[in-house]
Amino acid sequence: MMENGDDGEARGCWMRFHLIRSCNFLRSKVDASVSSAAINCESKSTFDSSKDGSSGLPVTPIISDSTTTSNAESSSFAPRIREELKVSSHLRKFTYNELRCATRNFSPERLLGEGGFGCVFKGWIEENGTAYMKPGTGLTVAVKMLNHDGLQGHKEWLAEIGFLGELLHPNLVKLIGYCIEDEQRLLVYEFMCRGSLENHLFIRTLPLPWNVRLKIALGAAKGLAFLHEETKRPVIYRDFKTSNILLDTDYSVKLSDFGLAKDGPEGDKTHVSTRVMGTYGYAAPEYVMTGHLTPRSDVYSFGVVLLELITGRRSVDKNHPNGEYNMVEWARRHLGERRKFYMLIDPRLDGNFSIKGAQKVAQLAHRCLSRNPKARPLMSKVVEELEQLIELKDLASNSHLFHEMQTFRKAERTIIRNARYGLKKQVSFTRTGNHPVRTFSNGRSGMKQWIPDCASRQKFIRKPAGSSTQNMATSLAIS
């Protein structure tokens, strides 16, 4: 059900307050570790030619031997870091002070979001260097700071650098550089101005148009197909979900957050055994049960996101009625059945979608969500199928069956709303023709609420004698 503008704004304000509070806590811990002799951001020239990277060439990512530590344990940690940190030469190495200044000391006003890794801030740097710039000039970036109390740590930080430092594709977010100083771990990415798919699909009031949803699904599918089938060794993303799908100005898609990514099986191996990690509601059931990870695990997660795009529902949402908390289990009852198919469609689309396209997407999601991993399609096949649906123009708003379903939905919502306001179920049944119909009565008004047997093929409106228009009971049956 679509929320009104005030509800959406209130939810957005509350989420931002929560992020600012938790990230301020993180920032206070970081500030405590910064030397009091730190250089003032505003007084330092952004065009200092003595800075590394001012020549316009990327800085070679080598861990500095001048990094000082306060204890023997930290000293022995540095050589191990140098061995672990194998990054591409095109990545830039930033100092902590440069990123602190680029984000105005990690100001809450620059906060973009928060994930398992930590908080993400907006900043500005030189186009080809590492120096910070004034807001609105140079290159806009997203700076992600590791939260040492978070769900991810140094290992995931290394994984991000390892994968995104080597893998370049239009549908993968670009990693610009990194920072490692003492305990600080930061990553610098290209800035995606439209934020995450999660924000557009579930938080903003205006619904995404159908053609944009298809474009997003296709871009995400291309990103996964590249990881699974076009790299030297298959890469399993392992955390495919709406919050990790970022959108650019024209809704171009880039996958982000590779902290949980794993190299896939090679040769005769059928799977990779690993500790179960990911997000509840998106993880493939066989992976959750056994820890066996394959590229088909990502295909299942893609099927979940595809359903979210169709329905406008979150993968897990306890705000829905009992039995509908888990979107996938709820949707399985309607997938594959033509007449129940319309029950899946996001009502906010209001008929502005392709009937054939939506049916094909639902069928594709059904195959991706197969309980048998081997029955799930390859992502390259998913890309081929989605590409054929982009230009379809058969709008559902012109379909008689769609309008019947809309009327049925309204009657269903009325019944649910009335049930919340004191409707009591009667033991007795009445009949219309040969089909039994349950009745509900409201003790205060004596109104009858009719619920027809869906096998009935008649539509009717019943108005009890002496009742007002507001008390008129409506019943609809569809074939």
N, C-alpha and C positions, 0 to 999 in steps of 0.2 A: 504494500500500500504506500502511495506516495506521501511523503511528509510535506507539510506546508513550509513556507519560507522561514517563518519564525522558528519552527522546530529545527530546521536544518542549520540556521544561523546559531541557535543556542548550542546545538551539538558541536558545531565547529569551534565555537568559543571555548566550550568546556574542554575539547580535545587539545586545543592550543594551550590552554592554561595548564593542563596536565603535562604536556611536553615541556613547556617553559619551566615548570617547577622541577621536573626530574633532571632536565639538562642544566638548569642553574646549579643544582646540587653537584653535578659532574664538573661544571665549570669552576665552582668554588674549590674543588679538590685540585683541579689543574692549576689554578692561579696560585695555590699555596705552594706548589712545587716550582714555580718560576722564580728565578733569582730577582732580588730587589734591584739589581743593577741592569735589568732588562731595558733595552733601548725603547724610547718613546716612539710609538708608531707615527704620530703626526709630524714629528720633527725630522724624520729621516727622509731623504730625497728618494723618490721612486725611480730616478734615472741615474743612480750612483753607478758609474762605469766600473768601479772596483768590485761589484758584486758578481758572484758566480752566476752565469747564465745571462749576463747583460749583453753579451755578444750576439744573442739571438739563437745560440746553439743549445740543444738540450744538455743538461748536466749529466755526466756519467754517474750512474747510481752506485757509488762505492761508499761503504760505511767508513766514516772518518775515524782515524786512529786517535784524534784529539778528544774524542768523547770521554768525559771524565765521569767516574762513578764514585759513590760514597762508601762502598764496601767491597770485600773480596769477591763476594758472590756475583755482584754486578760486573766486576772486571772479568771474571771467567765467562760471563754470559756473552760478552761482546764478540769473541772469536766464533762462538757457536752461531750467533746471529749472522756473521759474515758468510758462514758456510751455508746457512739456510736460505739467505736472501739472494736468490738468483733471478735477476730482473733484466728486462730488455733495455738496451741503451737509449731507446727513445723516451723512456720515462724520466721526468725531472725529479730531482731530489730537493725538497724544500726544507728550510729551517723551521723550527716551531714558531719563532718570532715572526717570520714572514706570513705564516698562515694565521697567527693570532692577529696581526695587523690587517690582513686581507678580510677578516671577518669582524673587524672592530671588536677585538677581544672576545670573540664568540658571543656576541650580543644576542639576547633573546629576540630582538627585532630581526635578526638574520636567520633565525631558526627555521628550517624547512621541514624537519620531521625527526623521527627516532625509530630505530629498529633494534634487532638483537645485538648488533655491533656497537651501536652508540648513537649519538646525536649528529645530525647533518646541518651544516650552516652554509649560507650563501656568501660568496666572496668575490673579489675582483683581483686579477693578477695581470702581469704583462702578457702580451700575445705569445711571445716566444721565450720568455724567461721565467724567473721565479719571484721577482719583486712584486710587492703589493701595489695596487692602483686605487685611485679614488673611485667610489661607487659610480657605475654607469660608464666607466672607461675601461679600456683593455679587454680582457677575456673574463666572462662570467663563469664561475666554477661552483661546484658543490664540494664542501670539505667535510669529510666524515671522520669523527674523532672516536677512537676506541674507548668504551666505558669498561674499566677494569672490573667492575661489579656486574657487568652484563652477561648475556648468554653466550657470547662469542669472545674469543681472545686472540692471542698472538698467532696461534695456528691458523685461524680463519683469516687473519690479516695477511699472513704469508700466502694463503690460497688465493686471495683476491689478486695479489700482485702477480702470482705465478700464472694464473689463467688469463686475466685481463691484460697483463703485460705482453702476452704472446698472441692472444686471439683477437683478430681485428675483423669486424663484420659490421655492416650497416645496422643490424638489429641487435648489437651488443653495445652497452654503454662504453664510452671511451674513458680509460684511465689515463689521466694526464701525468700524475706523479704521486709521490709519497713523502712522508716525514717519519724519521725514527730518531728520537733523542731521549736518552735515558729511558724512562718508562712510557714516554709518549709515542703513540702509534696513530698516524693520520693518513688518509687517502684523499686524493684530489681528482674529481671527475668533471667531465663536461656537464654543464648545467642544462637540465631538461625543464623548459619553462612551464609546461602544463602539469607537471607533477606525476603522480601515480594513477593508474587505472582505478585503483581502489577508491581514491578520492572522487573521481568523476562518476563512478558507477553507484556508490553507496552513500556518499556524503553530500554532494552538491544536489540542489533541488532540480535543476534542469536535466532531463534524461539525455543520455547519449543517443543520437540518431542511429538507426539500424545500419546504414552504410558505413558509419564510423566504427561501429562495433565489429563489423566484418573486416574492415581495414586493420583494426587492432588485432583481431584473431589471426589474420594472415601474417602480419608482421611478426607476432610472437611465434607462430608456427615456423616461419623461416629461420628465426633465431635458434630454435631447438633443433631444426633439421640440420643446420650448420654444425652445431655441437655434436650431434649424434653421428652424422654421416660424411662430413666434409673436412674434419680435422684428421691429423696424423693418427691420433688415438681417440676413440670416442670419449666424449666428456658428458657425464651425467650431472645435470644442473642441481637436482635434488631439492630445490626450494622454489619451484615455479608457483607463483600466486599473484593476485592482483596488485599487491603492494610492491612487488618487485618488477612490475611492468611499467616503465616510465614513458611519458609521451612528450613529443616535441611540439612545436607550433602548429604543424599540419597533422597532428596525431600520428606521426611516425613513431614506431615502437622501438624501444631499446630495453633489453633485459639487463637487470642490475643485480648486485649483491651475489657474488660468487664465493662467499665464504664457506658454503657447505658443498660446493662442487667437488666431484670426484672423477678420477680417470676411470673409464669404463673397462669391461673385460676385454682381453685380447686372446687371440689364438683359439684354443679349445675350451677356454673358460666360458661359462654361461652367465656368470654373475660376479659381483664383488660383494664380499661379506663385510659389513661395517656396522658400527653402532647406529641405531635408529635415531635420526634427527630430521627435523623438518617442521611442518606446521600441520596441526590437527585439522582434518577436513580436506586436506589436499594430498596427503601421502597415500600411496598405493597400498591396498590391504595386505598383499603378500609381502611387501617390504616391512610393514609394521609388525607382521607376525613372525617373520624369519630373519630380517636384517639383510636379505639378499637383494642387492641393488642392480638394476639393469636400465638401459635406456627406456624400456617400456614403462618403468616407474614414472618417468617424466611424462609419458604419453597419457597416463591416467590423470596426472595433475593437470595436464592441458585440457582433458575432458571436463574436469571440475570447473576450470575457468571458463570454458566454452559454455557450460550450463549457466554460470553466473552472468555471462553476457546475454544469454537468451532470456533468463528469468528476472534479472535485476535483483536476485537474492544473494545473500552471503552463503558461503559453503556451510557454515554453522551459525544459526541465529535463533536464540531462545525466545525472541519476541514473536515468533510465529506460533500457531496453535500446536497443541500436543500432537506428536507424530510427524511434524513438519520441521523439527529443529534441524535435522540433517538434510540438506538440500538434495544430495544425490539419492538418498533412499526415498525421499518424497517424489523426486522426478522419475525414478524408475517405473512408477505406476502409470506414468503417462507417456513415456518414451516408447516409440514404436507403434502407438495406436493413433491413427489419423484423427479420429473424432475427439480424443482426449488431448491431442497435441496443443490445442489453443490454451489449455489450462497452464501450460508452461510459460507462455509468452509474457514478458514484462508488460503489465497493463498500462504503464506510462507511455508506451509506444503508440497506443491509441490507433492501431490499425496501419500505422505508417511503416510497414515492413513487407518484404516479399514473402508471399505464402510458400512458394516453392523453395526459396532460399532458406527460410526458417525451418522448413521440414527437413531439408538436406543437412542443415547444421545440427538439428536435434538428432538425426540418425547418426551423424558423424560422432557427436558427443557420446551417444549410446555405445558405439564400437570402441571409442577410446576408454570408456569406463567398464569395459568387459572384465568380469572377475577372472577370466583366463588371460594372463599377460600375453601369451602367444597370439591371441585373437585380436589384440590391439594393432592398429595400423602403424606403419612407419611414418615418421613426421614428414618425409618427402611426399608421401601419398596424401597426407593431410593437406599439405600446401597445394597440391594439384587440384584437389576437390574444392578447396576454398576459393581458388583463383577463378573457377568457373561460376561462382555465385555472386561475384561483385557487381555485375551489370544487370542483374535481374530486376524487373520493374513491376511485377504483378502484385500490386498493393493489396493487402488484406482488407483495407477499408472498403473495397469494392465487392467483398465476398459476403453472401447471404449467411453462410455458416458462421462467419466471424461475428456478425451482428447478433445472431442467436446466442452465441457464447458470451458476448458482452452483457446481454440482457440477463442471462443466467447468473453471471458473476454478480451483477447488481442485486438480484434477488437473494443470492447466497450471502452477500455482505449484510443485507437487511435482516436476514434471519439471525446471523451471528450477533449483530448489534442488538436486536431485540432480546436475544437470549441473555445478553449481559445485563439487561434492565428488567429482569424479573419475570420472563416468560417461563411457565412451568409446563412440563410435559404431561399430557393426559394419557391414561392407560388405553382409552378407547381409540378405535380406528374407524375412519369412514372410507367410502369407496367412490371413485369416479370411473364409471364404466366397470371394467373388470380388474382395475388396478387399485390396490390398497394405498391409502394416503394417511400418513401420521398427522396428527393435529396437535398444536400447542395452544394454550390459552393463557391470557394475562388476567390474573385474578381481579385486577382493578377495573379493567374495561370490558372483560369478557370477549375480547377480540380473538378471532381464530387466525392462526398463521398456518398456511397450507404448505406442505412439502410434498410435491408430487413424486410418484414413482418414476424413475428415469426411463422406464420402458414405455411409458405413455408417449404418444406422439401428438398429443393435443396441447395447444396453448390456451390458457384461459385466465380470466380475471374474475375474481369473486368478491362481491361487495355485500356483506351481511346487511339485512334490512335495518334501517334506522341508523347505520353507522355513517360517520363523516368520511370525506375523501382521505383524510390522514389515517383513518383506521382501516382503509381498504386493504384486504389481503391479496397478495399477488402470487400466482404460481406459474411456473414455466417448466416445460419439459422439452428436452431437445433430443433429437435422434443421434 
